[in-house]
Amino acid sequence: MRRAIVPRASHSGSSMKILVVSDIHANWVALQAIEESFDACLFLGDLVDYGTDPLPCIDWVQRHATLAVRGNHDHAVAQRVAVRGGSPFRRLTAATRQAQYNAITPDKMRYLSRLPVTASQKIDGRTFHLVHATPRDPLDEYVYEDPEGWAARLRHVDADIVCVGHTHQQFHLKLDGIEILNPGSVGQPRDGDPRAAYAVIEDGRIELRRVAYDIDAALEQMRTAGMESWVLQMAEAVLRTGGRSRGEHPDAENDDD
């Protein structure tokens, strides 16, 4: 039996447990492996592309996310933006793009198209600001675990915790009263650890967490969806090595995600 993340019935007046997920990329097998209860869920963008099982991922986020924002891949799929360039991740995007259109129903496509670019809300006494990339460039800019870089991008942000995704790498920074959280990627980590990445906020503490998932099952789903052998080989190399199959620094792929 396949199990998925489930919300808690109540938190009985204690501190809320907040689940933070990002960059699922149509990898339903990976999402299901995160067996966490929660009172609130924050989703930071990129439900689609790279994998080939987007529909249950979209459905889960639509039903359970307290706040959700649009990622660059969500935008590209919903607006039918053509994939340009021939670098490896763009080739993988192009190869799996038709599978998104084959699977996503019209109502789910509308959901993708209507996701906000940014969102802010007070939860459990703290103000959260959500954006896929950075407050300066919500969809495309890459900033990794760089305190100086983040300080320059938080000058006009009024929040206690800024939650971001996009880099597929986990980190947690504290800068002048603002915490920056990147939970990493659920469906395609790129930090050398192939386990699904996410974060939990509870009792005022942020924890970066990982969980192993059945990569064989994820690849079999792609095979069933009709992916060619070269696509499966590329996907397998990325998933099994945590995005380090070619030994490249992550900055080398900044134009692909």
Secondary structure, DSSP 4 states (H G I P E B T S, - for coil): -----EE-S--TTSPPPEEEE---TT-HHHHHT---EESEEEE-S--SSSSS-HHHHHHHHHHH-SEE---HHHHHHHTTPPP---SHHHHHHHHHHHHHHHH--HHHHHHHHH--SEEEEEETTEEEEEESS-SSSTTT----S-HHHHHHH-TT---SEEE--SSS-EEEEEETTEEEEEE--SS---SS--SEEEEEEETTEEEEEEE---HHHHHHHHHHTT--HHHHHHHHHHHHHTS-TT---GGGGTTT-
